């Protein structure tokens, strides 16, 4: 129970670093939906090709998630973040709203830092 509380606290702190962003450097154009313009094997769009976070401390791992999103998307808003277990591995699923209003779920494999302090 204590581990879940500490993870939830670290998750909340990490969420503060990915609050809505208006203009960020991104590799996609703001007029196209990332999910609509890429093939299904692109990193981060499912459990099977989740972005692997290599950090070993929770706060650094959460910050790495935020950095990855900021590097790949512009004009997005954070909608929600959930923890999920798939094949005995922990994943963060971060849902963002893109500038065109479409939702996109991004999957992060957090096995390297989940439960560490």
Residue pairs with C-beta under 8 A, 6 or more apart in sequence:
3 115
6 117
7 58
7 83
7 114
7 115
10 58
10 59
10 62
10 117
11 58
11 62
11 81
11 83
11 92
13 59
13 62
14 58
14 59
14 61
14 62
14 63
14 65
14 66
15 62
15 78
15 81
17 62
17 63
17 66
18 65
18 66
18 69
18 70
18 78
18 94
19 78
20 76
20 77
20 78
21 70
21 74
21 75
21 76
21 77
22 75
23 74
23 75
24 70
24 73
24 74
24 75
25 70
25 71
25 74
26 70
26 71
26 72
26 73
26 74
27 71
27 72
28 34
28 37
28 72
28 73
28 74
30 74
30 75
30 99
31 100
33 98
33 100
33 102
33 104
34 72
34 73
34 98
34 104
35 45
35 102
35 104
36 102
38 45
40 46
41 49
42 49
43 49
43 50
43 51
44 50
44 51
44 68
44 72
44 106
44 107
44 108
45 104
45 105
45 106
45 107
46 107
47 86
47 87
47 91
47 107
49 107
50 91
50 107
50 108
50 109
51 65
51 68
51 106
51 107
51 108
51 109
52 108
52 109
52 112
53 61
53 64
53 65
53 68
53 108
53 109
53 110
53 112
53 113
54 64
54 112
55 61
55 63
55 64
55 112
55 113
56 112
56 113
56 116
57 113
57 116
57 117
58 113
58 114
58 115
58 116
58 117
60 113
61 110
61 112
61 113
61 114
65 92
65 94
65 108
65 110
68 108
69 76
69 94
69 96
69 106
73 96
73 98
74 99
75 98
75 99
76 96
76 97
76 98
76 99
77 96
77 97
78 94
78 95
78 96
78 97
79 95
79 96
79 97
79 103
80 94
80 95
81 92
81 93
81 94
81 95
82 92
82 93
82 95
83 90
83 91
83 92
83 93
84 90
84 91
84 92
84 93
85 91
89 109
89 111
90 109
90 110
90 111
90 114
90 115
91 107
91 108
91 109
91 110
92 107
92 108
92 110
93 105
93 106
93 107
93 108
94 105
94 106
94 108
95 103
95 104
95 105
95 106
96 103
96 104
96 106
97 103
97 104
98 104
